[in-house]
Amino acid sequence: MKLGEILIERGVISEDQLELALTAQLFFGGHLGTSLIELNLVDEEALGDALSLSTGVPYAPRHFLANIDPAAIKTVPKKIAEEYRVVPFKLDGKSVHLAFLNPRDLQALDALRFATGRGIVAWIAPEVRIFQALEKYYGVQRRARYVKIDYRLNSPKQAPARPEPATPAPSKEEIVSFWSESPETAFGYGRPWQEIAAELFLGDSSGPEPPAVLMSLPELAERYCHAETRDDLARAVLDFAALRADRMLLMFVRGNCASVWEERGFSLAQKTRSELAFDVTSDPLFRLPMGNDHFHGALPPDHEFRSFYERLGVDAPEKLLVIPIHVNDRLVAVAVADGGPKGRLRGEVDEILKALRLFSTAVLMVALRKNLRDVARPVRRAAEA
């Protein structure tokens, strides 16, 4: 059973509350459990027990990660721990016990067996505790969102969660409003990130034909590093996906509206702006990745899902990949990739996922670079005068 289903069956949350948490997760990213805790819908222990039941591995409570033997930490290099979001907390003969964010990740399990030279005993822990431990033992800095959650969880005033929380959770409309208007999270130097994002993403762009040779992740990272504009970022990721997906669509999200920003393989030049705008909170396609960090699978046969492609004027695919893109814990874009009506994605889907995760970092990097130039411009003009 999925996490939400378990919590509903146990009477911890209602279906409406799960829907609310899924919407929050889509807009703010992270694990579903993080959104449930943020909205005060579950307490940490109830979440841990449900995570254990949904994954089939034991739950590692917070005290397991409070004072870890340095010898255990040394078994997993920082780079591996950060990439796979795991924390080693106990040595047991030739095995090491690790708290995972995703204990079902077979690639992570193989990498950890190789890196440690030991057997792996998997445990599950909430995302907020994994990030706390990564910062404490490896120096991997947490984002402000997780620091705030940790502070609230450790507050003595924190009351146990109930099916109907004492403090009402925000509505879906309030969540979207917060995403649209809150100036708290800035890309840098005080300017609201929405303002920077609009400058980076809105507008028309065109680029060269896709490359004839498959681009590697290191080559893509190099392109990202040299990107000066949002056009550079778009062309880089589309070039990377060119021989892995027949079609790819990048949509910029502002408020609850997702607008087509750049595409390859869809031929949308003749479409109007309204035809290329979708409501994130109501269009069924955006529900597909809810509860996860992406969706990869068959397009549901229901007409409501296929209407997305009808509006674009193209045939619906058999399978597709939908990836929400978050920057500073805010949804800024959505990528949709597929193999066309009768095709499928070629190669490893994990490669496209990694490319889009790097894309999030690149967006922030380009925005910060732009802010630095904006700050320096008046100084340069004054010096020249």
N, C-alpha and C positions, 0 to 999 in steps of 0.2 A: 504493500500500500504506500501511496505517496504521503509526504509529511502532512499536508493539509487534511487529507482524508482521515489519517490517524487521529489528529487533534479534534476533528469534528466527531468522529465515532466515540471518542472519550469524553465528549461534552465540554472540552476546554474552550473551543471557539464555535461560532455559528458559520453557516455557509456565507452569509453576508460579510462577516468579519474576515473570512478567508479571501473573498473577492477584493475586499479593501486592501488587505496585505499584498495580494498579487499585483494590484494596481500600483501600490507604493514601490514594490520591488521593480516593476517595469521602469518607473520614472527615476528611481534613486539607485538601482543596481544592487549588487551584493546578493547574499543568500536570502531565501524566503524567511528563514528563522530570524534573521536580523530585522527585517521589516515587522515581524510579529512582536519582537521584543520592543522595538521602537514605538509601536502603537499601543504598548502596554496590554497586549492581548494574551500573552503567555509569560510565565516566569521561566527562569533559566533551567531549573530542574525539569519542568514539564517539557520544555523544548528538547533537552538532552535525552530524556527517555523516549520521546517520539522519534528523534533522529536515530537512536539505536535500533528501534523497531523497524524503521523504514530502510535502514542500510544492512541490518543483520550483524552489526559489530557492537561491542560494548561501548557505553558512554563514559568518557573521561571527564569527571567533574572538575571544577576550577582548582580545587586543592591539589589535584594530580599535577598541575602545571605551575604551582606556586613556587616550589623550591626544588628545581631539577638539578640532579648531580651533573656537574660540568663534564664528567666522563661520557654521559649519555649524549649531551649536546654535541660533543666533538665527533660523534659517529656520523653525523650528517652535515656536509658542508653548507655554508650559508646560501650559496647560489641554488643548491638543490632544495633546501628547506623553503626558500622564498618562492621558487618557481612552482613547486607542488603544494605549497601551503601546508606543511607538516611540521610537527614538533616532536622530537624524540624525548621521552621522559623517563625511561627505565631500561636498564640492561638486565637481561635474564639469560645467563649462559651464552649461547651463540646467537641469541635473538635480541632484537631491540624493539621496544614497544613505542609506537608513534601515534600521536593524536592527529587525525586527518580532518580536512574539510570535506574531502570526497574520497572515502575509502574504496570506492568502486573503480577508481581510475587505474586501470591495468598498466598503463604506460608509467604512471608514477610508481606503482609497486615494483615493476621491473627495474626502473632507474634507481630506486632506493636499495633494492637487493644488491645491485651492482656497486653502488657508491659505498655502502656500508660493509659489504662482504658478510652480511648476517641475514638470518631469517627475520621476516617482518611480522610483527603482531599489530594488527590495525585496530585502532579505537576511533571513535567519532567525538568531535567537540564543536560547540557553536562557533561561528565565524568570528565573533567578537573576542573569544578567548584565544583562538588561534593567532589572530593579529596581535593581541596583547603579548602573548608568549614570544612571537617572532621579534617584536620590538625589544622585549626584556632580555632575551638571550642572544639574539643575532644583530640587534641594532637596526632592524627594518622598521622604518618610521611608519606609524599608523596615521591615517587621515583623521581629520577633526571629528568626523561622524562617529568613528569607533571609540575615540577618547570620550566623547559625550555619553555614549551608551554605557561604557565601562564605569564612568563616574556615577551614573544613575543607578546601575546595578549594585554598586558598592555602597550606595547611600543607605543609612539605617532607616530612612523614611520610606524606602521602597516597600510597598505592600505586595503580597502575593497576588498574582493575576487571577481573575475569575472569568467565567464565561461572559459576564457583562461587566467590563471594567468600571471602576469607580470614576475614573477620568475618561469621558467619552473620547473615542478615537476620532480623528478628523474624517470628514466625508471624502468621497472620491473627488468632488469638485474642489474641496479645500486643498487636497494634495496637488491637483493640477494647478490651482492658483498659486500655491507656494512655489511650485516649479517655475511658473511663468514670471513671478514678480519678485521673489526674494533676492535681495542684493548681497546676501551674506557671503556667498561663495564667489570670490573674484578670482580671475586668472592672475591678477597681480596688480599692485600699486593702486588699489582702491576702485578701479573701474569695474562695474558689474559685469560678470562673465557673460550675461545675455547680450550686452552691447558688443563685446568683443566677438562673441560667437556669430552674431548677425553680420558683422563686418567680414568675418572669415568665410562664412558659408553662403550668404545670399548673393544671387547674381547668376549670370550665365557663364559657362566655361566650355571651352572646346580644346581638344588636344590631338596629338598625332594618333595614327593607327596603332593598335595593340602590337606588342612585340611578337616576333616569330619564335623566340626562344624562351623556355620556361625560366622565370625569375626565381632566385633563391631567397630565403628569408634574410640572410646577411646583405644581399644586394638591395632588398626592399628597405632594410633598416638604414642603409647608406643613403638611399633616395629620401627617406624621411628626414635624415639629419641635414640634408642640403635644401630641404623644402623652405621656401620663403613665403608662399601663399597657400590658401586653401586649394587652389587649382593644382598646385604641385602635389599636395597630399592626395587629392582625388585621383590624379593620373597615375600616381605611384601604386596605389592599392588596386586600381582597375587593371593596370598592366600586370600586377602580380597575379590577379585572378583570371586574366585573359585566357590562359590555356588550362585552367582548372574548372571554369564555369563558362557556359556559352553566353549567359546573360548575368549582369550584375547591376543592381540599382542602389544608389546611395540617397537617402532621404534625410534632410535636415529637419530637426524637431524644434519647434518653438511653441511653448504652451502645450496644447493638446493637438496641434496641427503638424503633420509630417508632410513636407513638400519635397518633390523630387529635386535633388541638387545636381546629380550627375549620373549618367548611366552608360552602359555599353551593351549592345546587343538587342535593345528594346526598340530603338528607332522612334523616339517620342518627340521629334522636332516639331511636328505639326499639332501637338496637343496644347490646349490652353492651360493657363496657370491653375484654374479651378479643377480641371481634369487631373491635374498632377498633385493635388492636395488631399490628404486623408486625415480622418480623426483617429488619433491614437487610442482614445478611450472607447471608441465604438466600433471601429473597423475590425472584424474578426481576425484578420491576418496578424494583427499585433498581439492577439491573445495567444498565439501559438507558442512563443517562448516564455510565457508567464510561468513562474515556478522554477525556471532554469535560467542559465545565462545565454542560451540560444535554443533554436529549434532546428532539427534536421530530420526530415522524414517525408512521408507522402502527404500531398496536399489533400485535406479532407474533401470528400465528394460534394458536400453541401454547397448550394449555389452561393450562399453568403460569403464563402471563402473565395470562390472563383470570380465573384464580382469585382474583386481587386484587379484582376488581370483584364476583365472586360472593359473597365474604365481606362486601362492603359492601351486597349485595342490590340492585345496580343493573346495568343493561345496560352492557356494555363499549363504549367509543367506537371509532371508526375510527382516529382520530388523537389524540395526546395530547402534552402538554408536561410534562416532569419536570425540576425544578430543585432541586439540592441547595443549601442555604443555609448558608454558613459564617460564623462570627464568631471572630476571633482564630485563624484557621486550624484551627477545629474545626467539625465538622458539628453544627448545632443544630436544623435543621428541613429538611423536604423539602416542596416545593409540587408538586401535580399538578393540571393544568388541562386541560380538553377541551371539545369542543363537543357532548357528549352522544352517544347511539348513532349518529345519522346526520348530526350537524353537524360543524363544524370551527371552529377558532379564527378569530375575525374580527379584521381589522386586522393590525398589525405585531407579530410575535412578539417583536421586539427591544424593543418598549415594555414588555412584561411582564417580560422579562429585566432591563431597567434598573430596573423597579419593585422587583424582588426583590433586586437588588444594593443599591439604596438601603435596602431593608428591613434588610439585614445591618447597615448603618451605624446605622440607627434603633434596632435591638435593643441595640447597644452603648451608644448615647446614653441610652436609657431606663434601662439597667442602671447606668451611671455616675451618673445623676441619683439613682437609688434609693440607691446607695452613699453619695453625698454627704449625703443626708438622714439615713441611718443614722449616719454619723459625727457629724453636727451635732446630732442629737437629744439625747444626754446633755449636751452643752455648753449647749443651750438650756434644758434642765430645771434644770441647776445655776444658770444665770443667773436663771431665774424664781424659784428657791428663795431 
